[in-house]
Amino acid sequence: MLNRKVYLGLALLAFSVSVPSCPHVLAQEVSYDTDVLPILQAKCFRCHNGRRSEGGLQLDLKEAALQGGDSGLAIIPGLAEKSLVLQRVNSEDEFERMPQEAAKLSQEETQVLTNWIKQGARGLRDVKRTEHWAFQPIIAPAVPPVKDPHWSRNRTDHFVLAMLEGNGLKPTPRALNYQLIRRLSFDLLGVPPTPDEVATFLSDASHNAYEQLVEKLLTDPRFGERWGRHWLDLARYADSGGYEADLPRKIWRYRDWVIRAFNQDKPITEFVIEQIGGDLLPQATEENRIASGFHCNAMLDGGVREQAVLDRVNSTGAVFLGLTLECAQCHDHKTDPVSQKEYYQLYAFFHGASAVPLDLSSPELKNRIAKITQQVAVSNQQIAKIDALIKENLDELAVSTLAKTDEIGPDILTLLKVSSADRSEADVNQLESYFQSKNDERIALIAKRDKLQSQQPEPDTTLVLAQDNRKTHIFVRGNPRQLGEEVESGTPRFLHDIQQPSQPTTFPDRVSLGQWIVASENPLFARVMANRIWLRLMGKAIVESEDDFGVQTTRPRHWLLLDHLATVLQEEDSFKGIVRAIVLSNSYQQSSHFSYRQDGNEALFQGQQRFRLEVEILRDNALAVAGLLENQIGGPSVFPPQQDGILDFRATPATWTESEGADRYRRGMYTYIWRLTPHPMTAIFDGPELTTSCTRRTSSNVALQSLALLNDPLFVEAAQAFAKRVLLAHPDQEKRIEVLFRWTLNRAGTPQEKSIVRNLLIQQRTFFSGDPTAAKFAMGEYGLEENPHNISQSEQAAWVAVCRAIMNLDEFIMRE
C-alpha cells in the first residue's frame, strides 16, 4: 500500500544440492574446458607440462599431446581403446598405472576422458602458454576500411563498423538527444541532468553541441566522484577491516585522493605507481603517501598479516594485470605461465609493507592534543606521588586508621591488625588500594584527569604503507607456517623484465613494480584497463572475463578494437582522454532500443546496452530529483537512514548514528561501509564485493528491489520532497505533470502516461480525503509551510503517491 512504510528484512536461506563432480559421464558432447581440463590439471599436468615432461610426454599443448611420448601415442582422437593415456589410467599394475603422484581417477573421470577421446579429443590448446594472445605486444592496428565511412566519427567507430558490416549488420540509429545527455550525465557524473540542462542541449543547434557537452561534463568535479567510485570497487574500499572483528579504520582520505586524481586527470602511469609505491618515492609527499592507501584496504584478520600480504599480491594481479595470481599460491599456476616461486617473488614486494597511521592533524588540533596530553601526564605524575607516599607510610596509615574501626569494613580491619612483617604481597596491595580510594586529593586528581581524557580529540589520521625489511620464503603448499626457499622481489618471466636497481646489492621495490606494471612493454595493463573502461561506458566488455586475461580466455572477436583502445590509453596516458575518445564515437551514441538490434550481436556492439544504475547512483538520482542532494565533495563517511537491527548480529559492537543536516543527503559513495554489515540497500542492489577486488558488480532483478525503492526511508523522503518541488513549480495540474516527467525522465510524458498520472491522482485524492491522518503521514516532514496556492493536505499526499510511483519506474532507474 502506497501510504504505509514497509520496513524490510533480509533472510538468507542456506541450501546444498548434491551434484556429480563430472556432469558429462554419458556419451553426450564433452567440453574440454569444463570437463576434461580440470581432470588433466588435477591429475596429469604436474608431470606432463611444458616445464616437466615425464616420459617425454607433454599434455598441455595440442601438438605435443598428439605427438605422444617415449612409450607411444598417448591420445589418438576417435580411438580411445588404443590411446595409451587410457591404458595407463586403467592399468591394474600399480607401477604402470597413472597418475603416480595423485589419486587414482574415479570411474566418472575415466569415462569423461574416454568419451572425450572418442569424440575426437577436441579443445587442446594450439599455442604455448607464453604465446597466448593477451601476452603479445600491443601493436597499434591499422584502421580497417568500411563501406559507410560517413558513419564513423573517429577511429573507434571504424573498428566497430567494420565488424558489423563483416557480419551483415548495421549500427542502430543514434539515440535521441534527451537520451544522450541523460546517458552522458549518468556515465560521467553519476547524476541526472536538470531540466534546464536538457533544454539547453536540445536547443543548441551548433554542429559541435555534443562535443561541448562532453567537455563540460569532463571538467565537472562530479566526474571524479563517479569514476572514483568505479576505482574504489577495484581497491576493495571499506571503512572497516572485515573478518569477525570488523573493526573501524580511517581510510576515507584515500577515497578523496582517488576523487582528486580523476578530477585532475592525473596521468594513468602516475596514478598506478603512486598507489603501488607512493610511500617509497623520492621526497614522497603527503599525497604520495595517502595514495599508498590502495593496499591498506586489504581485510585484516587480527595479527595474521600474511593474509593481508596475499591479498595485496592477488589484488595487484586482478586489478592491473587481469591475472588470477592466487592460483599460484600453493603450486605452479595450472594454466598461466606463473610459477609458485614467481608468485612469492611478487609477494616479496609487499612482505615488508605494513599499514600504519599517517597523522594529518592541523596545527591547531596537534597543539590541542599535545596540551591535553601534557596535562594528563602532570595529573598522572601527581597521582603517582600520592601512591608512593601511601606505600612509604603504609604502617603509619594503618595505625591511625585502627582508631576509626567504625568506618572500616571487616576485611580491611583484619588486614590492619596484621603486622607489616607478616603481610603478604597481596595484603599490601589490598591495603594500598584501600588508602588510595580514601585519599581526597587523589580522587580529585583522577576526576580531573578523566575529564581531560574525555575532552581529548582523536588525531586526524589515515592508513598508508610503510616499508621495513623482511625476508620472504615460499610457503610450502601455501602454508605460511611451513617455509621453503628464500626468494627476493621479482616479476613473472613470461612478461618483460623489471628494471633493476643501480646498486647490485638491492632488489626492485614497489616503485619499480608500479613502473613495470605501466611500462609500454607490458601488454596486459593497457588491455585490461581499456577493456574495463569500455565496459563502464558500453555496458558490455570486449573481453567478458574482465578479471582474467589468462590462457583460458580465448581471443575476443573484437581484439583489434581492444588493441586500438589499449593504444589510445598508452598514447593519452589519461583516463579522461580514453573516456573522451569513446563517448565521442558514434558507437557510444547508438540507441539501446531492442527493436533496432538483432539478438546475439551484443559482442559486436550493435547498439548500446541498457542497464540498471548502481546502488549509489540510484540514491543520488532520487536525491537529485528531489532537490535534496548535497554536493559537498570529500570528507568523512556519513550515516544515512537505515533500518534498526542491522548491526545487532555482529560479533563485535558497531554503531550507526544517523547523520543530520546536509550529511544525511550526501552522495552514496560517502556512506559508511561496514564490511560485514553494509547498508541494506547495498546488499539488495548488488553492491560491490567487499572482501576482494571487485572488477564487475553482478546485476540481479528481484521483487525486493521494487519494494525497497518504494519503502526505504530515504526514497520515501525523496518522494515527499520531490512532491513539494512539483507542487511549488506551478499552480496548474498539467504543468505540474510536465514538471514531473521533465525532472524524473528528462522528457515530456506521452498522452497515455499523462492519463495514467491523472487517474492515479484522482484515486489518491479520494483516499486521502477520507483519511486526514494518512495524508499527514504520507507528507512526512515535507508538508508545505508556505502554501501560496492553498493546496489541501489530500492533494499534497496524492502527489507524494504519484512521485513514489514514477520514481519506481524502470526508466527512472535505468541507464538507457
Beta strands, then each sheet from edge to edge (+ up, - down):
strand 1: 353-359
strand 2: 461-467
strand 3: 472-475
strand 4: 483-487
strand 5: 611-612
strand 6: 814-815
sheet 1: 1+ 2-
sheet 2: 3+ 4-
sheet 3: 5+ 6-
end
